[in-house]
Amino acid sequence: MLNKNVETFIACDKSYEEAEIVLWGAPFDSTTSFRPGARFGSAAIRHESFGIETYSPYLDKDLDEDTKVFDAGDLELVFGDSPQVLAQVAEMTKTIVADGKIPFMIGGEHSLSSAPVTVLAEKYPDLHLIHFDAHTDLREDYLGNIWSHASVIKRCWEKLGDGRIHSFGIRSGEKAEFYWANEHIDLHKFNFDGLDEVIEQLKGKPVYFTLDLDVLDPSIFPGTGTPEAGGVSFEALRTALEKLSALHIVGLDMMELAPHYDHSGASTAVAVKMVREILLGLSK
């Protein structure tokens, strides 16, 4: 019998009704400040996922047996119109959240993260944001565009306010951004030092998690639009992700894979494994 060919992330083929997590792609990179290509990230992650096992020896869990994930595929997003795209992402998030499920967006450029944060901040007034990234992303605008991926954390701060954003791995940004961060957010430079204390502080509180994959060192992860030397290792990131499983994660994303800058495919393979570990970490 012939069936319709629908490609999902490996083992993420549960029905929407039974799913606890909804995985979906946001192929957009129209505000990318250096090298475009992140719009191809979500499709590459989904396609290359069949190169890994469903079982994680790190967590002793299996995607087939221990998760209920529905892969909704990629949204059809309008090129070059950030407000309209953000509205589309927000609408998708609202639908998933209204149905009592956890939205997990894969990108795509980082600017889109402000939309689910806005939606979830309305549902959870005490929402906190944990942010892994190489860059501060705290500019008021970039070349006049307030919706740039260089401004996404500033847009999130406008919704959350002081003391509710916790950034890790940061090693790039304007001087003014770092000085502003000292007054308004909890910024940890270069690595994940201080993460244990933040996790202890946030236990029981609703948390949105955003992962910009350029937090990784480009020797490990060159396939991104704005590579920044001095990043963390694969194992440091994987361990940090495992620790986040202690939190009440109400939504999350993983952004900024630009697969065509790494012709070996290694960057995509890293991203795929991160998705697996995150999904299994979310399963209780």
Order of alpha helices (4+ residues) and beta strands (2+ residues): beta-alpha-beta-beta-alpha-beta-alpha-beta-alpha-beta-alpha-beta-alpha-beta-alpha-beta-alpha-beta-alpha
